[in-house]
C-alpha cells in the first residue's frame, strides 16, 4: 500500500492528469487511496485531496438569485431523488492549495454525458477553463449521495447544485480579494480563475490563494448563501457550448477501464449457479465436484451457490460440474403468448366492466399490448469485490452507488461506512443497472475465498436474469362531443406504470389509472419506463379518434393540446417534415404518421414515413423527423446525440424487440434471436431539431426523446396499409399467411 504522502501524485498520474495542469486532461475515473477508503467524511475527503477548502451546498438549498426553481420529483432510494434528503450535500467542491479544482458528485457516467455537463457547470461558475476542473464521480468513500443516476435528474437537480456551490466559491474569492485590498466587493471581478480589481491593477488572487487563506476557511464553515448570483445565460462561456466527451479518446482507443476490466492483485473469477426456470427453488446441490478442482472455491449460502477460480474457464468448468448435481422445483409459469391475457386477468381490482361514456355517444374502445424487452447494454453487469479488515470495497457498474453500498452492508450485516462502492464510467445502463446483486455475488465469493473476485454476467445471464422493461396491457376508451372535442377519456395501464398516463389534451370526464398485476418476469426501470407504453397507446388511439372525428391527425391534436411547449414541438416537427403536403400523398405501401408527448420536463414530437413490403409486411422506416425541447440547452452536441440515441433505441421495441418465454425460460436470449436495431434498420433520413429555450430551466434528455417514435410508426403503418396495429413491437400481418388462413 502506498504511503499517504506519495499517493496524490500517483493517483493523478494513474488518472492521466499531468502534475502541472498545463495541458488539457481527460477526466478519467479517479483512483482513491485505500487508506482513506472507509472515511466518507469531510476529514476523509481532505486526506485524499490534500490541503485546501471543501465547499458544500445542500441539495435542498433555495434557488439562486435570478434562477427558476428546479422541478422536484419523487425518486428511488431511501431519501428520494436527491439521496438522503435535507442533510445530503448535492455538490462538493475542493479547492486545493496546489491550484487543483475538484468537484465531487454521487452521479455516475454511463454514456449520457454527465461527466462533461457537470464539469461544464463548475467551470462556468468558477470562471475557469473546462479542463481545469477535475470530476470525481460515484465513489461512496468520498462523494456525497446525490441520489441515483436516473429519471433525467442530473440536469435539473445536480447541475444547479454544483453551480450554486461553485458560484459561492467564486463570490468568496472576490470577497477575500476585496478584504485584502481594501476595496469594495463590487470593484472585484473574477475571470480565468483569478480575482482582479481596477484599483489594484498589479495584483490578482487565485483559488489556490483562497484555499490557503485562514479567514476564507472560517467563512466556508458557515452555510452557503442561498441567494448567490449565478451566471446569466447571456454571459455563459462554457455552458451552452458543445464540449466533447472528456473520456472520448480513451474510449475509442481502448484504453478506458470499465468495471469489467478491473483487476486486483490475486483476483479470482466468479460464476454463479442460476435457476433453470423462473421462480424455481433449489432443493439440493453437491459442491464436492467443484471443490475437488485445483484452486476452486465453492460456496453455498442459502439459495446462493457460486464458485471462484484462478481462470474464468476453470470457474465455468466448476460451475458446470455443480449444475449437474442440482435439484430444482418450479411452479407453472405463463408463456409470452399468454402474457396479455395473464396481465389483464390479474389486474389489481379488475378492469372496469362499464364504459366511461354514455350509451349512444360517438365513442371508441381499443386494447394495446406491449412486450417485455431487455436493456441489452454493451457492457453486461460487472463487479469486483475485495475484503480487508472486515470491510468490503466493490468496483461496480451501477447507476445507484449508494443503494448498492446499502445492499452490500445489509447482506453482510455491516454499517454503511464498512462498505464502499466505486463506479468507473461504464458501458450503458438505460435504467437496467439499478440493483446490486452482482456486487453482492462478488463479495460473497471474495469473502469465502479470502481474495478479490470478479463477477461479469454472460450475455445469456443478462438476457434471462437482468430486469426487463415491464410488459403492458392497456385499455383505452373515449367519446367525442358534438364539436369534435374529447368528452370522456379512459386510460388504464396494467402492469407497466403510470408515467405519462395523463393526457396532454383537453378532455372532459376522465379515468386514468395504473393497475398492478402478477408480473411473470422480473421487471424494473427502463429508459422512460412506462411513458413509452402509455404514449404508444395514447398517440395511436388519438389517431383513431381523429379519424372518427373526420379530422387530420395534426389539426386534431393542435386543437386539443393544452401545453404551449408541446404544441411548439409538434408544429416544428410537422413543418420540418412537410406534413401538410406529405400526408395528402397516396402512394401504394407508403404512409406517414406523427405522435407527440411530454415526460420529465421534456417535450417531443416525431413525424415518420414508412414503406411496407407487400410480400411479407416488413416495415422500413424511411424518414424520422423529431423535434425536442428541454429548456435551455447546456451542451448542444451531447443533447443531439442523446436524442438520436434515444430514437435509434426506440426503433428496437417499436419494430423487433420482444422477450419470448415458455415454461419459465427465455427462448430468445441471444443477439442471434433477439434483434436490436442494426445499421441496416436505421432510417434513410434521420432529422433532429432542438428548440433551445434560454428563458426556461434545463431539463434532462436521456429518456423523453424515446417515447414518440413507436406510435408515429404505428400511425404511419395504418396510413400505408389501412391496418391498425395495437401491439408493440409493431408487426403488419403477413399477407401470405392471411391469404392461407393461418
MIMAR-355273 format. One record per residue: residue in three letters; x, y, z of N, C-alpha, C in turn. Coordinates in steps of 0.2 Angstrom, whole numbers, plus 5000, padded with zeros to 4 digits. Layout:
BEGIN
ALAXYZXYZXYZ ...
REM end
This chain:
BEGIN
UNK500449945000500050005000500450065000 UNK500350114996500750174995500650215001 UNK501250255003501150305008500750355007 UNK500350385012499850435010500250495007 UNK500850515009501150575007501250564999 UNK501350504997501550494990500950484985 UNK500350474989499850454985499550494980 UNK499450564981499150604977499450614970 UNK500150614970500450624963500350554959 UNK500350504963500250434960499550434957 UNK499050454961498350444959498250494953 UNK498550554953498450594947498850564941 UNK499350534942499750504936499350454933 UNK499050404938498650354936497950374932 UNK497750434934497150464931497250504924 UNK497950504923498150534917498150614917 UNK498150644924498150714925498950734925 UNK499150774921499850804922499950844928 UNK500450834932500550864938500550944938 UNK500750974932500751044932500151074929 UNK499651034927498951054925499051104919 UNK499651104915499651154909499351134903 UNK499251064902498951044896498151014898 UNK497751014892497050984893497150914896 UNK496650894900496750824903496050794901 UNK496150724901495550684901495350674908 UNK494650684909494450674916494250604917 UNK494750554918494650484919494450474926 UNK494150414927493950404934494550404939 UNK494350434944494950444949495050384953 UNK495650374956495850314960495950344967 UNK495650314972495750334979496250294982 UNK496550324987497050284991496650244996 UNK496750174996496450135001496450155008 UNK496950195010496950215017496450265019 UNK496150295014495550335015494950315013 UNK494950245011494350225008493650225012 UNK493750215019493250205023493150265028 UNK493250325025493150385029492750435025 UNK492150415023491750465019491550525023 UNK491950565024491850625028492250685026 UNK492150745028492550795027493250785028 UNK493450755034494150735035494450685030 UNK494050635028494250585024494450615017 UNK493950655015494050695008494650735008 UNK494750775013495350815013495950775014 UNK495950715017496550675017496750655010 UNK496250635006496350614999496550664995 UNK496250724995496350784990496950824992 UNK497150824998497650865000497450935003 UNK497850975005497651045009497251085004 UNK496751115007496351165003495651175007 UNK495251195003494551215005494051165003 UNK493551135007493051095004492451135005 UNK492051154999491451194999490851154998 UNK490351155002489751115001489151155000 UNK488651124997488051164996487451104997 UNK486951125001486451075002486051064996 UNK485751004995485350984989484751024989 UNK484451044995483851074995483851154996 UNK484451174995484551244995484051284991 UNK483951344993483451384989483751404982 UNK483351414977483651434970484051494971 UNK484551494967484951554967484651614964 UNK484851674966484551734963484551734956 UNK483951754953483851754946483751694942 UNK483751634946483551574943482851544945 UNK482551504941481951474942482151414946 UNK481651394951481751334955481751274950 UNK482251224951482251164948481651124950 UNK481351084945480751044947480950994952 UNK480550984957480750924962480350864960 UNK480650804960480250744958480350694964 UNK479950654964480050594969480550544965 UNK480950514969481450474966481550414970 UNK481950364967482050304971482650314976 UNK482750264980483250264986482850284992 UNK483250284997482950295004482850365005 UNK483150415002482950485003482650524997 UNK482450484992482050514987482650534981 UNK482450584977482850594971483450624973 UNK483550654978484150694980484550654985 UNK484450594986484850554991484550554998 UNK484850575003484650565010484250625012 UNK484050675008483650725010484050795012 UNK483750825017484050895018484750895020 UNK484950845023485650845026486150825021 UNK485950805015486450775010486750835006 UNK487350835005487650885000487650864993 UNK487250904989487150884982487750914978 UNK488250944981488850964977489350984982 UNK489950964980490550974984491151004980 UNK491451054982492051074978492651084982 UNK493151054980493851064984494251104980 UNK494551154983495051204980495651184984 UNK496151164980496751144983497251194983 UNK497651194988498251244989498751244983 UNK498751184980499151174974498851204967 UNK498251234968497851254962497351214959 UNK497351154962496851104959496151124961 UNK495751104956494951114957494651044956 UNK494351024961494050954961493250964963 UNK492850934959492150934960491950854962 UNK491550844967491450784969490650774969 UNK490450714966489750704965489550634965 UNK488950614968488750544968488450524961 UNK488350564956488150544950488650504946 UNK488450464941488950424938488850444930 UNK489350414926489450424919489350354916 UNK488750354912488650284909488450294901 UNK488850354899488750364892488250424890 UNK487950454895487450504894487750574894 UNK488350584896488750644895488750684902 UNK488550654907488550694914489250714916 UNK489850674914490450704916490650764913 UNK490450774907490650844903490150894906 UNK489550884907489050934908489150954915 UNK489250914920489350934927490050974928 UNK490550954924491150994924491051064921 UNK490651064915490551124912490151174917 UNK489751144921489351194926489851224931 UNK490351184933490851204938491251254935 UNK491551244929491951294926491651354924 UNK490951354922490651414921490551464927 UNK490451434933490351474939490951494942 UNK491451454941492151474944492551514939 UNK492351524933492651574928493351544927 UNK493351474925493951444923493851404917 UNK494451394913494351344908494051274910 UNK493751244905493451174906493951124909 UNK494551124906495051074908495351094914 UNK495251144918495451154924495051114930 UNK494451094928494051054933494150984932 UNK494250954938494350884939493650854942 UNK493350804940492750774942492850704945 UNK492650694952492650634955491950614955 UNK491750554953491050534952490950464955 UNK490450454959490250384961490650344965 UNK491050374969491450334974491150354981 UNK490850304984490450314990490950334996 UNK491550314995492050335000492250405000 UNK492050444996492250514995491750564993 UNK491250544990490750594987490150594991 UNK489750644990489050654993488550604989 UNK488050584993487550554990487050594986 UNK487150604980486650644976486050614973 UNK485950554976485350514973485650474967 UNK485250424964485550384958485550424952 UNK485850394947485850424940485250394936 UNK484750434937484050404934483650464933 UNK483050454930482550504930482650564926 UNK483250574923483450634919483550684925 UNK483750674930483850714936484550754936 UNK485050734933485650764934485650834931 UNK485350844926485250914923484850964928 UNK484250944929483850994933484050994941 UNK484350944943484550944951485250954952 UNK485650914949486350914951486750974948 UNK486550994942486951044939486751114943 UNK486151134945486051194949486451184955 UNK486451134958486851124965487551134964 UNK487851104959488551124958488651194956 UNK488251224952488351294950488351334957 UNK487851324961487751364967488451354971 UNK488651294972489251284976489851324973 UNK489951314966490551354963490451424963 UNK489851454962489751524962489851554969 UNK489751514974489851534981490651534982 UNK491051494979491751494979492051554976 UNK491651574970491851624966491751694970 UNK491151694973491051754977491451764983 UNK491651704986492151704992492851734990 UNK493051714984493651734981493651814980 UNK493151834977493051904976493051944983 UNK492651914988492651954994493351954998 UNK493651894997494351895000494851944997 UNK494751944991495251994987495052064989 UNK494352084990494152144992494452164999 UNK494352115003494652125010495352135010 UNK495752105007496452105007496652175004 UNK496352194999496552254995496252324998 UNK495752315002495352365005494952405000 UNK494652364996494152394991493452364992 UNK492952394988492352364989492252304985 UNK491852254987491752184983491552204976 UNK491152254975490852274968491452294964 UNK492052314966492552334962493052274960 UNK492852214962493252154960492852114955 UNK493252084950492952044945493351974945 UNK493051924943493451864943493351834936 UNK493951824933494051794926494651754926 UNK494551694922495151644921495351624928 UNK494951614933495151594939495451644944 UNK495551704942495851754946495451814947 UNK495451844954495151904955495551964954 UNK495252014951495652074949495252134951 UNK495552194952495252254953495652304949 UNK495252354946495552414943495952454947 UNK495752454954496152494959496752464961 UNK496852394959497452364961497652324955 UNK497852364950498052334943498552284943 UNK499052294948499652244948499552184952 UNK498952174955498852124960498252074957 UNK498252014959497751964957497751914963 UNK497151884963497151824968496851764965 UNK497151704966496851644963496551604968 UNK496151544966495851504970496351464975 UNK496951454972497451424977497651474983 UNK497651544981497751584987497151584992 UNK496551574989495951574993495951514998 UNK496251454995496251394999496751405005 UNK497251445004497751455009497551505014 UNK497051545013496851595017496451575023 UNK496651585030496351555035495651585036 UNK495551655035494951685036494351655031 UNK494651645025494151615020493951545022 UNK494351505025494151445028493651445033 UNK493751495037493251505043492551535040 UNK492651575034491951595031491651535028 UNK491951485025491651425022491351385027 UNK491551385034491251345039490451365040 UNK490251425038489651445038489251425032 UNK488551425033488151405027488251445021 UNK488151415015488251455009487551495008 UNK487751555006487151605005486751574999 UNK486051565000485651534995485451584989 UNK485651654990485451704985486051724981 UNK486651674981487151694977486951704970 UNK487251744966487051764959487451714955 UNK487051674951487351634946487451664939 UNK487851644935488051674929487351674924 UNK487151734922486551734917486751694911 UNK486251664908486351634901486651674896 UNK486551744896486851784891487551794892 UNK487851774898488551784899488951714899 UNK488551664898488951594898489451594893 UNK490051564895490551544890490751474889 UNK490551434895490751364894490051324894 UNK489551334898488951304897488651334891 UNK488251294888487951314881488351294875 UNK488951274876489451254871489551174870 UNK489751154864489751084863490451064865 UNK490551044871491251024873491150944873 UNK491650914869491650844868491750804875 UNK491550734874491650694880492350694882 UNK492450704889493150704891493550644890 UNK493150584891493550524890493450494883 UNK493250534878493150504872493750474869 UNK494350504869494950474866495150414869 UNK495050404876495250344879494750284877 UNK494150304876493650254874493750224867 UNK493850274863493950254856494650214855 UNK495150234859495750194858495850134862 UNK495350124866495350064870495650064877 UNK495950124879496250124885495850144891 UNK495250154890494750174896494650104899 UNK494650114906494550054910493850054913 UNK493450004910492749994913492749944919 UNK492149944922492149894928492349824927 UNK492149804921492349734919493049724917 UNK493449784917494149774916494549774922 UNK494249794928494649804934495049734936 UNK495649744938496049684940496349704947 UNK496249664952496549674958497149614960 UNK497649634964498149584965497849514968 UNK498049464965497749394967497049384966 UNK496749414961496049414959495849344956 UNK495249324958494949264956494349284951 UNK494149234948493549244943492949204946 UNK492349234946491749204949491249194944 UNK490849134946490249114942489749094947 UNK489149104945488549094950488049044947 UNK487849004951487348954948486648984948 UNK486348984942485749014940485148964940 UNK484548974942484048934941483848914934 UNK483648854932483548844925482848874923 UNK482448894928481748924926481648974931 UNK481149024929480949074934480549044940 UNK480749074946480349054952480548984954 UNK481048954951481248884953481648894960 UNK481548844964481848844971482348784971 UNK482948794974483548744974483348704980 UNK483348634979483248584984483848554986 UNK484348544982484948504984485448524979 UNK486048524981486648534976487248504980 UNK487748474976488348444979488948494976 UNK489348524981489848564979490548524978 UNK490548464980491148424980491448424974 UNK491148414968491548404961491848474960 UNK491648534962492048594961492548604966 UNK492448584972493048594977493548544975 UNK493448494972494048444970494448474965 UNK494248524961494648554956495248604959 UNK495848604956496348644959496148724959 UNK496248754965496148824966495448844966 UNK494948804966494248824966493948834973 UNK493648884974493248894980492548894978 UNK492148844981491448844980491048864986 UNK490448894986490148924991489348914990 UNK489048894996488348894996488148935002 UNK487648985001487449025006486649035005 UNK486248985008485548985007485448974999 UNK485149014996484949004989485549024984 UNK486049054987486649074983487149014982 UNK487349004976487848954975488348984970 UNK488948984971489449014967490148984967 UNK490548994963491248964963491749024961 UNK492349024963492849064961493449024959 UNK493849044954494449004952494949054949 UNK495549024948496049074945495949094938 UNK495549054934495349074927494649074926 UNK494349114922493649104920493449034917 UNK493949004914493748944911493648894916 UNK494148894921494048844927493448854931 UNK493248924932492648934935492048914932 UNK492048914925491448884921491448814922 UNK492048784922492048704922491848684929 UNK491948724934491748704941491048714942 UNK490748774939490048784939489648724935 UNK489948704930489548654926489548594930 UNK490048574933490048514937489548514943 UNK489548574946488948584951488248584948 UNK488148614943487548614940487248544938 UNK487648494937487448434935487148394942 UNK487348424947487048394954486448424956 UNK486248484954485748524957485048494955 UNK484648504961483948484960483548544961 UNK483048554957482648614957481848594957 UNK481448634960480748634959480548694956 UNK480048694951479748754948479048754947 UNK478648804949477948804948477748824941 UNK477148814939476948834932477048904931 UNK477148924925477348994923477049004916 UNK476749064916476449084909476949094904 UNK476749094898477149104892477049174889 UNK477549194885477449254882476849264877 UNK476649204874476049204870475349224875 UNK475449204881474849214886474849274889 UNK475449314888475549374893474949424893 UNK474749444887474249494888473649474892 UNK473349414891472849384894472949384902 UNK473549354903473849344910473849414914 UNK474049464911474149534914473449554916 UNK472949554911472349584912471949544917 UNK471949474917471649434922471849444929 UNK472449474930472749484936472849554938 UNK472449594934472549674936472249684943 UNK472549714947472349734954471649774954 UNK471149744957470549774957470149754951 UNK470349724946470049714940469949764935 UNK469749754929469649804924468949824925 UNK468749894923468049914924467649874919 UNK467049864921466549824916466049874913 UNK466149944914465649984911466150044907 UNK465850064901466250114898466150184902 UNK466650224900466650294904466150344900 UNK465950324894465550374891464850344890 UNK464350384889463650364889463450324883 UNK462950284884462750244878462450284872 UNK462650274866462450314861462950364859 UNK463450374863463950434862464450404856 UNK464750454853465150434847465850414850 UNK465950354852466450334856466850274853 UNK467450264856467950214853468250184859 UNK468450114858468750074863469350044859 UNK469950034863470449994860470949964865 UNK471249914864471649874868472349874865 UNK472849894869473549894867474049844871 UNK474449814868474949764871475649784870 UNK476049784875476749804874477149744877 UNK477649724874478049664876478549684881 UNK478849634885479449634889480049644884 UNK480449694886481149694882481749704887 UNK482349684884482949694888483249754887 UNK483749774892484149834891484649824886 UNK484949764886485549744882486049804881 UNK486349824887486949874887487549834884 UNK487949874881488549854878488949814883 UNK489049834889489449804895488949774899 UNK488949704900488449674905488649694912 UNK488249674917488349684924489049664926 UNK489449704930490149684931490249714938 UNK490649674942490849694949491449654951 UNK491949694954492549664958492449684965 UNK492549634969492449644977493149624980 UNK493249664985493849644989493749664997 UNK493949615001493949625008494549645011 UNK494549685016495149705020494949725027 UNK495149695032495049715039494249715040 UNK493849675038493149675039492749725035 UNK493149755030492749805026492849785019 UNK492249795015492249775008492249835003 UNK492649834998492649884993492449844986 UNK491949874983491749844976491749894971 UNK492049874965492049914959491549894955 UNK491049934954490349914951490149954945 UNK489849924940489549964935488749974937 UNK488650024940487950034943487750114942 UNK487050124942486850194942486650214949 UNK486750174954486550194961487050174966 UNK487650204966488150184970487950174977 UNK487650224980487450224987486950174989 UNK486450154984486050104985486350034985 UNK486850024981487249964981487649964987 UNK487950014989488350014996487849985001 UNK487250015001486749985006486649915006 UNK486549884999486449814998487049775001 UNK487649795000488249765002488149765010 UNK488049825013488049825020487549785023 UNK486949785020486449735023486549665022 UNK486849645016486949575015487449545020 UNK487949585023488449565027488449595034 UNK487849625036487749655042488249705044 UNK488449745039488949795041488649865042 UNK488949915045488749985045488950005038 UNK488650065036488750085029489450105028 UNK489750135033490450155032490950095032 UNK490750035032491149975032491149945024 UNK490749985020490649955013490750025009 UNK491150005003491250064999491150034992 UNK490850074988490750064981491050114976 UNK491450094971491750134967491550124960 UNK491250174957490950164950491450204945 UNK491650164940492050184935491550204929 UNK491750244925491250264919491150194915 UNK490450174915490350104912489950104906 UNK489850044903489650044896488850034896 UNK488450084898487750084897487350054903 UNK486850094904486350074909485650074907 UNK485350124905484750134902484150114907 UNK484350124914483950104919483950034922 UNK484349994918484449924920484849914925 UNK485349954927485849944932485649984938 UNK485049964941484849994947484849944953 UNK485149894952485249844958485949824959 UNK486049794964486749774966486949704967 UNK486449654965486549584966487249564964 UNK487449584958488149564956488749584960 UNK488649644963489149664968489149614974 UNK488549604977488449554982488749484981 UNK488649464974488849394972489649394973 UNK489949454970490649454970490949454977 UNK490549494981490849504988490749434992 UNK490249404991490149334994490749284993 UNK490849284986491449244984492049264987 UNK492149334987492849364989492949344996 UNK492349355000492449335007492549265009 UNK492249225005492449145006493149135004 UNK493349164998494049144995494649184999 UNK494449235002494949275005495349315000 UNK495149324994495449354989494949394985 UNK495149444981494749484977494449434972 UNK493749454970493449414965493049454960 UNK493149444954492749474948492149434946 UNK491549464946490949434943490749474937 UNK490749444931490449484925489949434922 UNK489349464922488749414919488949404912 UNK488749344910488749324902488149364899 UNK488149364892487649394889486949354890 UNK487049284890486449244892486149264899 UNK486549274904486349294910486049364910 UNK486349404906486049474905485349474902 UNK485249424897484549424894484049394899 UNK484249344903483749304906483649334913 UNK484149354917484149374924484149444925 UNK484349494921484349564922483649584922 UNK483449634925482749654925482549684918 UNK481849674916481649694910481249754910 UNK481149794904480649844904479949804905 UNK479549834909478849794910478449794904 UNK478149734903477649724898477049764901 UNK476549784896475949824897475349794894 UNK474849794897474149784894473749854895 UNK473549884890473249954891472549954888 UNK472149984891471449994889471350064888 UNK471050084882470950154880470150164878 UNK469850214881469150224879469150304878 UNK468650324874468550394873467950404869 UNK467650464870467050484867467150554864 UNK466850574859466850644856466250684857 UNK466350744858465750784859465550814852 UNK464950854852464750874845465250924841 UNK465650954845466150994842466850954840 UNK466850894841467450854839467950854844 UNK467750884850468250884856468150814860 UNK468550804865468550734869468150754875 UNK467550714875467050724881467250684886 UNK467450624885467650574890468250534888 UNK468650514893469350484892469450434897 UNK469750374895469950324900470650294897 UNK471050294902471750264900471950224906 UNK471950154905472150104911472750074909 UNK473250074912473850044911473949984916 UNK473949924914474049864918474849844918 UNK475149844923475749824925476349864923 UNK476449914919477049944917477150014921 UNK476650044923476750104927476250164924 UNK476350214928475950274927476250334923 UNK476850324921477250384918476850404912 UNK476750464911476450504905475750474904 UNK475350454909474750424908474150474908 UNK474350534911473850594910473950624903 UNK473350634899473350654893473650734892 UNK473950754887474150824887473650864883 UNK473050834882472550864878471950884883 UNK471550924881470950944884470450884884 UNK470250864889469750804889469250824894 UNK468650794894468150804899468150754905 UNK467650714906467750664911468350614910 UNK468750604915469250564913469450514919 UNK469750454917469950404922470550374919 UNK471150394923471750374921472150344927 UNK472250274926472550244932473050184929 UNK473450174934473950114934473750064938 UNK473650004935473449944939474049894939 UNK474249874945474749824946474449754944 UNK474949714942474749644940475249594943 UNK475049534941475549474943476049474937 UNK476649504939477149504933477549444933 UNK477549404927477849344927478649344927 UNK478949404925479649414924479849474929 UNK480449474931480749524935480849594931 UNK480449644933480549704929480649764933 UNK480849814930481049874933481149934928 UNK481649984930481750044927481950024920 UNK481750074915482050074908481950144906 UNK482350164901482350224898481650254897 UNK481450304901480750324900480150274903 UNK480350224905479950174908479250164905 UNK478750174909478050164907477850224902 UNK478250274901478050334897478050304890 UNK478450254888478450234881477850194880 UNK477650154884477050114883476350154883 UNK476350204888475750244888475750294882 UNK476250324880476250364874476150324868 UNK476350264867476250224861475450214861 UNK475150194867474450184866474050244865 UNK474250294869473850364868473850394862 UNK474450394859474550434852474250384846 UNK474350324847473950284842473250294843 UNK472950294849472250304850472050364847 UNK472350424849472250484846472150494839 UNK472550454835472450454828471850424826 UNK471650374830470950334828470450384830 UNK470450424835469950474837469950524831 UNK470550544829470550594824470150574817 UNK470250514816469850484810469150474812 UNK468950464818468250464820467950534819 UNK468350584821468050654820468150674813 UNK468450644809468550664802469050724801 UNK469550724806470050774806470750744804 UNK471150794802471850774801472150764807 UNK472650714808472950704815473250764818 UNK473650794814473950854816473550914819 UNK473050924814472550984816472150954822 UNK471950894823471550874829471950884835 UNK472650864835473050874841473150944843 UNK473250984838473451054839472851094842 UNK472251074840471651104843471551084850 UNK471851024853471651004859472251004864 UNK472851024862473451024866473451084871 UNK473551074877473451124882474151164883 UNK474751124883475351154884475651184878 UNK475851254878476151284873476851254870 UNK477251224875477851204873477751134869 UNK477251094871477151034867476851054860 UNK476451104860476151124853476751154849 UNK477251184852477851214848478251154845 UNK478351104849478751054846478451014840 UNK477751004841477350974836477351014830 UNK477251074831477251114825477951124821 UNK478451124825479151124822479251054818 UNK479151004821479250934818478850934812 UNK478150954812477750944806477950994801 UNK478251054802478451094797479051074794 UNK479551054798480151024795480050964791 UNK479650924793479450864789479050874783 UNK478650924783478250944777477550904778 UNK477350904784476750864785476150884780 UNK475950944780475450964776475350934769 UNK475950934765476050904759476050834759 UNK476450804763476650734763476050694765 UNK475650714770475050674772474550674767 UNK474550714762474050714757474250664751 UNK474850644751475050604745474850534747 UNK474650494742474350424742474750384738 UNK475250354740475750304737475650234739 UNK475650184735475550114737476050094742 UNK475850064748476350044753476750094757 UNK476550154756476950204759476450244764 UNK476650274769476250314774476650354778 UNK476350404781476650454786476250454792 UNK476550464798476250464804476650514809 UNK476250534814476550584819476350564826 UNK476750584831476550574838476950634842 UNK476650644848477050694852476950674860 UNK477250704864477250684871477650724876 UNK477550714882478050754887478150704893 UNK478750714895478950674901479550704904 UNK479650704911480250734914480450804912 UNK479950844911480150914909480350924902 UNK480350874898480550874891479850874886 UNK479950904880479350894876479650874869 UNK479250824866479450794860478950784855 UNK479050784849478650764843479050734838 UNK478750684835479050644829478550644823 UNK478850644817478550634811478950574807 UNK478550524805478850474802478550454795 UNK479050434791478750404784479050324784 UNK478550284782478750214781478550184774 UNK478850134773478750094767478550014769 UNK478049984767477849924769478049874763 UNK478349824764478449774759477849734758 UNK477549734752476949694751476949624751 UNK477549594751477649524751477649494758 UNK477949524763478049494769477849544775 UNK477649604773477349654778477949684782 UNK478549674780479149714783479049784783 UNK479249814789479249894789479949924788 UNK479949964783480650004783480450074785 UNK480850104789480750174791481150214787 UNK480850254783481250294778481450364781 UNK481050394785481250464787480950474794 UNK481350494799481150514805481350594806 UNK480850634808480950704809480750714816 UNK481150734821480950744828481150804830 UNK480750844834480850904837480850894845 UNK481350924848481350914856481550974859 UNK481250984865481351044869481451034876 UNK481951054879482051034886482351094890 UNK482051154888482351214891482951244888 UNK483451274892484051294890484551244889 UNK484851234883485251184881485951194884 UNK486251144888486851154891487451134887 UNK487351084883487951054878487551034872 UNK487551074867487151064861487350994858 UNK487950984857488150914853487950854857 UNK488050864864487950804868487150794868 UNK486750844868486050844868485850814861 UNK486150834856485950804849486050724849 UNK486650704852486750634852486350594856 UNK486150624862485650594866484950584863 UNK484750634859484150624856484150574850 UNK484750574847484750524841484850454844 UNK485250454849485250384853484650354855 UNK484250404858483550384860483150364854 UNK483150394849482750374843482950314841 UNK483550294840483850234837483650174842 UNK483750194849483550144853482750124853 UNK482350174852481650174852481450134846 UNK481850124840481650084835481650014836 UNK482049994841482049924843481449894846 UNK481149924851480549904854479949914849 UNK480049964845479449984840479449924835 UNK479949904833479949854827480149784828 UNK480549774833480849704833480949674840 UNK481049714845481249684851480649664855 UNK480749604858480249574862480549504865 UNK480449504872480749444875480149384875 UNK480449334872479949274872480149224877 UNK479649194880479749144886479249094886 UNK479449034888479048974888479248924894 UNK478848904898478948854903479448884908 UNK479448954909479848984914480549004911 UNK480648994905481349004902481349054896 UNK481749104895481849144890482049104884 UNK481749104878481949064872482249104867 UNK482349174868482749204863483249254866 UNK483649224871484149264874484849264871 UNK484849284865485549294862485449354857 UNK485949384855485949434849485749404842 UNK485849334842485549304836484849294835 UNK484449294841483749284841483349344843 UNK483749384847483449454849483749504845 UNK483349544841483649584837483549664839 UNK484149684841484149754842484249794835 UNK484149854835484249894829485049884826 UNK485049864819485649864816485749924812 UNK486349934809486449994804485949994799 UNK485749934796485349924790484649944792 UNK484449944799483749964801483650044802 UNK484250074802484150154803483750184797 UNK483450234799483050274794483550304788 UNK483350304782483750334777483850404779 UNK483350444782483450514784483250514791 UNK483750544795483550554802483750624804 UNK483250664806483250734807483150744815 UNK483550784818483350804825483350884825 UNK482850914828482850984828482751004836 UNK483251044838483151064845482951134846 UNK482451144850482151204852482551224858 UNK482951274858483351304863483051364867 UNK482851354873482451404876482851434882 UNK483151484880483551524885483151544891 UNK482551554891482151584896481851524901 UNK482051464900481751414904482351374907 UNK482151344913482651304916482851234912 UNK483451214912483651154909483351094912 UNK483051044907482850984909483350924906 UNK483250864908483650814906483350794899 UNK483850744895483650724889483750654888 UNK483950614893484150544892483550504890 UNK482950524892482350474891481750504887 UNK481550564888480950584884481050574877 UNK481550584873481550584866481450514863 UNK481350464868481250394865480450384864 UNK480050424867479350404868478950414862 UNK479050454857478650474852478750434845 UNK479350394845479450364838479050304837 UNK478850264842478450204841477750224839 UNK477450264842476750274840476750314833 UNK477250354831477250384825477350334819 UNK477750284821477750224816477150184815 UNK476750174821476150134821475650174816 UNK475650244817475150284814475350284806 UNK475950284805476250284798476050214794 UNK476050164798475950094796475150094794 UNK474750124798474050124796473950164790 UNK474250224789474150264783474350224777 UNK474850184778475150144772474750084770 UNK474350054776474049984775473349984776 UNK473050034780472450034782472249984788 UNK472849954791472849914796473049944803 UNK472649944808472849964815473249914818 UNK473849924820474249884824474249904831 UNK474049874836473949894843474449854847 UNK474949834844475449794848476149824847 UNK476549824852477249844851477749784854 UNK478149754849478349784843477749784838 UNK477849824833477349834828477449784822 UNK476949744821477149694816476449694811 UNK476549704805476049704800475849634798 UNK475249614799475049544797475349524790 UNK475649464790475949444784475449424779 UNK475349464773474849444768474849374766 UNK475349344765475349274763475049224768 UNK475149234774474849194780474149214780 UNK473949274779473249294780472849264774 UNK473149264768472849234762472749154763 UNK473249124767473249054768472749034773 UNK472549084777472049074783472449054789 UNK473049064789473449034795473549094800 
REM end
